[in-house]
């Protein structure tokens, strides 16, 4: 191998190692979404997929926020309306409505959201704890993310997926 080629490879390796000092452990990647007038987010790695609304089947004797179940490529997944779960009145689905499927371990569920916002990268130093009124293991709120122009509530995926029905 020529000296010039070795220099180029060495330079590329050095640049790559500098890029990997991204302090990515200091950055949290989230997906933002809106329910009612509030913006929420969940970790991007917990989202299995995001789809446009599809048909579902109502299941009797479940809480009102459980719309039913839907079939996603052979898997039957419960569908939860986050508007109703959060105490808001139900809303007819429109062109912005999405289902997102969250997965943590073996737990999987679909959630109806009013609209997606964007993928977000927030520094851990810009994420505060849940408000004192919501603190504790029972809270669905993991923290509050602050960006220049907005504040969003970061939700605990394990609490969203918790079966209380």
C-alpha positions, -999 to 999 in steps of 0.1 A, spaced: 0 0 0 14 34 -9 22 60 17 -3 84 2 -31 58 5 -21 51 41 -22 88 49 -57 91 34 -70 60 53 -54 73 85 -70 108 80 -104 92 73 -101 70 105 -92 101 125 -121 121 111 -145 91 118 -133 88 154 -137 126 159 -173 123 146 -181 95 169 -172 117 198 -207 131 192 -215 127 229 -246 108 216 -251 96 251 -259 132 260 -285 134 232 -320 119 235 -337 111 202 -375 115 204 -405 116 181 -429 145 188 -466 144 184 -497 164 194 -528 154 213 -553 182 218 -532 214 223 -502 197 240 -470 183 225 -456 151 237 -427 129 228 -415 93 232 -380 78 225 -376 71 188 -363 36 195 -395 25 212 -415 32 180 -420 1 159 -438 20 132 -461 49 124 -491 43 100 -522 60 87 -553 49 105 -566 15 94 -598 -4 104 -600 -19 139 -624 -42 157 -641 -30 189 -636 -53 220 -664 -54 245 -660 -47 282 -628 -26 279 -622 10 291 -634 38 268 -599 47 258 -594 12 243 -608 15 208 -603 -22 201 -577 -42 182 -562 -41 147 -543 -65 126 -508 -54 116 -492 -80 93 -506 -109 112 -502 -95 147 -533 -85 167 -525 -52 185 -546 -33 210 -555 3 199 -555 30 225 -569 65 220 -546 88 238 -571 117 237 -595 97 257 -569 83 280 -557 118 288 -592 130 296 -599 148 263 -631 144 243 -628 119 213 -621 135 179 -630 122 145 -599 110 126 -587 133 98 -558 134 73 -533 142 101 -544 114 125 -518 86 129 -514 53 147 -481 46 161 -470 12 174 -449 12 205 -429 -18 216 -409 -24 247 -398 -60 252 -428 -82 245 -453 -54 251 -468 -39 220 -497 -15 215 -510 10 189 -518 45 199 -540 71 181 -524 106 180 -538 138 165 -507 146 145 -470 140 143 -446 169 147 -411 158 140 -381 137 151 -362 156 178 -327 155 192 -326 171 227 -296 173 249 -301 156 283 -292 189 300 -324 204 284 -346 177 299 -360 184 333 -378 161 357 -415 156 357 -434 183 376 -436 176 414 -473 170 411 -466 141 387 -435 127 403 -432 90 412 -432 57 395 -470 59 388 -466 90 366 -468 86 329 -444 116 325 -407 108 322 -396 144 319 -400 178 303 -379 187 272 -371 223 266 -362 237 232 -358 273 221 -394 277 210 -414 251 229 -417 227 258 -428 191 254 -438 163 277 -418 132 274 -438 101 282 -427 68 298 -432 40 272 -435 13 299 -464 33 315 -482 37 281 -479 0 274 -490 -10 309 -521 -31 308 -547 -18 332 -576 -34 314 
